[in-house]
């Protein structure tokens, strides 16, 4: 495994300065923002695909520093019920796949999207209860009419270009649990669709991230991992619930908060997650995503790097040694 940093935390800085800051923390692997909600400040796939000069300059920024791009991220909602928005997010995903293929980058990260409840909807609809039964009807329609057809086509588009798509398991979107990720994988029949697991989104849904790792790896569909913690505030969650609709701008007083690694759960919990990753076959990127409203960017990243250096398993396991029993002990 290797530690990475998600570059959008420095989206207000030029790419070159961003890479220098990341490298100064001892990190040489970068997850690059490339569209959708997170913007294209560091990477505009459409521009780079049309201009070889811009493409070469972008790639050289990493090569000259001995750094690598581990994935392109373009989080958006390609199933948005408003056609114009859906088309824009779809274009971002498609161009990210095309650019990744040109760069030799093995994967992109995005969201599954969430449709509305009918063809005439204006806004996404994310049912969270099986009752009343109307919600079950909505979910069936979303999956059969929107989610499965779209990702069957997009998954095979990416497969032809040898680029994996890691869908982040995220509340508010149709794929948000190990079950929904595996369900989509099996429904589309596309092995190039898999999951991006962010433990913070598991914890606030009441899911054990280590168990989620095991479920996903059993189906060989864990492609990426975001290192972000979450703190469940027992006082406020008892009032607002886990589906707290307060803005993330409310730094204090939400039912739960995003935190830097080690500030929501102790390092033994994180060590157990990394041990499960290793034991079930994941040996890829651990990408730090900073969204801790209690800390500055620099402090949050520095503490995350320090805590991950103590818990991530970097080297291959040693081969077990054979022990010989002295014959005299057998007499």
N, C-alpha and C positions, 0 to 999 in steps of 0.2 A: 504494500500500500504506500501511497505517497500523499503528502499534504499539498493542497492547492488553495488558491484564494480566488474568489469570484470578483472580477475586476470592476463590476458596477459600483462597488463601494467608493471607487475613485472616479466616477463618471464625469465629475467636474474638472478633472485634470486631463492633460494630453496623454495619449497612450504611452509615449516614451517615459514620461515622469511616473506614470502609474506602474509600469514594469520595473523601474528603478526602485520604487518604494517597496514593491512586493519582493524583489530580489534581495533587498537589504534585510528582509526578515528571514532570509535563508530559504526562500521558496522559489522554485524554478518552474513550477507547473501552474498554468492559469486557465480559469474558466472565463471566457470572454462574452460579454453582453453583445447581442447581435440582433436586437429588434424586439417587437412586442412592447409590453408595458415598461420594460427596463431600458428602452432606448437603443440608439446606435452610435453613441458618442465615440466608442472605441472601435467599432466594426460595423460598417455599412455594407452588407453582402451585395446588394444590388449594384453599388458603385464599384466594388472590387471585381465583380464578375464582368463588368463592362470596360474596365480600365486595367490593362496589364501593369501599367506603371504604378497605380495605387495598390494593386494586388501585391506586387513585388515589394513595395515600401512597407506594407503591413507585415508581410511575412518576415522581412529583414529585421524589423524591430525586435522580433523574438529570437531569430537565429543569431543576430550579432551579440546577444546577451547569453546565449546558451540556454534559452528558455523554450518551453513548449506550450502549445495550445492543447489542452486536454478535451475541450468541447466548446461549442458555440451555444449560447443560450438565448432563446427568443420567446419568453413567456407571454402568451396571448390566448385569446378565445376564438379559435377558428370556427366554432359552432355558434357564435353569437347570433341571436335571431334577427338582428339588423344586418341585412345583406352586405352593406358597405363595410361595416366593421369586420364581419366574418371574412370578407375577401381580403382586407388589409392584413389581418392576422395570418390568414392562409399564405399570402404572398411572402410574408416574413419567414414563415416556417420553411416554405419551399426554397426560398433563396438561401436560407441558412444551410439547408441540406446540400444544395448545389455548391456553395462555397466550401463547406466542410469536405466535400468530395474532391474539390480542386486542391485543397490544402493538405489532403491526406489525414484529416482529423476524423476519428472513428465514430463520433456521435454528436448529436445536438440534444439540448434539454428544452422542454416546453411543457405546456399544460394540455390535458385532454380536451379542454373546453367544456362548456355547459350550454345546452340549447335552452330555448324557452319551453312553454308547455303546449305549443301548437304552431302552425305555420303563420298565424297572425300575431304572434308575440312580439313585444318590443324589447323585453329584458330577459336575461337568463332566469331559470327556475330550478333551484337545487332542493328537492324534497329531502327531508331528514326524518320522516316518520311514515310508517306504513298505514297509518290511520289518520284521517278517513281514507277510504280505499281509492279516492281520486288520485292520491299521490302515486299509488302503484301503477295506475293507468298512465300517468305522466311519465314515470321512469321507463316503462315498457316502450312508449312511443319514442322517447328520447334515444334509447339505445337502438331500437330496431330501425328507426327512420333517419337518424342523424349520426349517432356515434359510431356504430359498426360500419355503415357504408363509407363514412369519411375516412376512418382510420384504416380500413381495408385498402382503399385506394392510396392513401398517403404512405402507409406502411410499405407497400410494394414499390412505390415510387422511390422511397429511401433505400429499399433493398437493392434495387437496380444500380444504385450509386454507391452501394456498400457502406452506407452510413446508418448507424443505429439511432433510433429516436427514444430518448428516455423521458417518459411522462412523469412529471412530479406528482406524487400522491398528496393532494392539497384540497382541504375543505373548500367548498364552493364550486368544485368541478366534478364532473361525472366520475372520473377516476380519482379516488381519494383514500382508498384502503387497499391492502394486499388483495382482498377478494375482487374488487372492481378492476384492478390491474390484470389479474390472472384471467378474469372473465373476458376482458377485452382482447387479451392476447389469444385466448382460445377461440373466440368468436371470429377474429380476423384471420387466424391461421398464419400470422406473420411473425416470424422469430426475430425480426428487426425492431419490433416494438417491445419495450420493457419499461422498467420503473426507475425513477430517481427518488430515493428515500431520504427525506429530511425528518429526523427524529422529532423535531419540534411539532410538526403537524400530526405525528402519531400520538405524542403525549397529550395534546389538548383534546384529541378524540377518544382518549382512554385506551389506546393501543400500545402494547409493549413493543418498542422498536426492535429489540433483539428477536422477538418472535416474528415480527414483520419481515426482518432479514431472512429468517429461516424459511418462511412461507414463499417468499419471492425466489430465493436461490434454489428451492426445490424444483421450481419450474424454469430455472436458468433465465430469469427475466429481471435481474437487478443489474442495471447498467451504470448507475452513478449514485453518489452519496453526498448530501449536503450536511456539513457539520454546523448545526445550530441547535441551541438548547431552548427549553421553555420552562417557565415557572408557573405552576398552578397556585394561585392565591386562595387559600381555603376560605378566608373571610369574604372575599368579593365573589368567588365562584358560587358560593352558596346563595348569593343574591342575584347575580346576573346569569349564572349558568355557564356551561362550556360553549354555548352558542352566543356568547356575549357580542352584541352588535355595536358596542362603543368603538369609535375610531381608534386605530393604533396610535394616533397622536395623543391619546390619553395615556401618559406615561405611568401614572400611578392611579390605581383604582379599578383596573380591568380585572375580570375573572382569571385571566392568564396573560402572560407577557412572553415575548421572545427574549431570550437571554444568550449571552456568550457561553460557549462550551464550559461547563463546570459551575455555572452560576444558577442553573435550574436543577441539575442533578449532579451528584458527586462523581468523582473520577472513577470509582469502582463501577458505577453504572455504565459509564462510557467505555471502560475497559472490557466489560462484558459484551457490549455491542461489537467492539472490534474483534474480540475473540470469536464471536458468532460469525462475523463476516469471514474471518480466516477459516473457521472450521467448516463453513458451508460453501467455500469456493470463491469468494470475492477477494480480489487482490488489486483493486483499482484505486481510483482517486477519492480522497476525502477532502471535499472542497468547502472551505470556510465561507459562510454567508453571514455577514454582519448586519443584524437588524435589532441590536440591543439598544433600547431607548434610554438606558441608564448610563451608557458609556460613550465616550468619543470613539470615532473610527479607529484611531491609532491604538488606544488602550484596549478596545474590544478585540482587535486583530492580534495584538501582542499577547494578550492573555489566552486567546484561543490557540495560537501557535504553541505557546508554552505548555498548555494543558494537553494538547493533542500529542506533542512530542513525548509526553509521559505515558500515553495510553495507546496510541496507534502502533500496530505491529508492522515494522518496516521490512525486516529481513525474512528470507525463507526459513522455515523451520529446519533445525538440524535433524539429521537422520538418527533414529534411536540406536544406542550402542548395544551390542550383544554382550551379555554378561556370562562369564564362564564360572562354574562352581568348582572349587577345588575338590578333588576326589577325596581328600582326607576328611571333609565334612560329611561325606556320604557313608563313611565307614562306621 
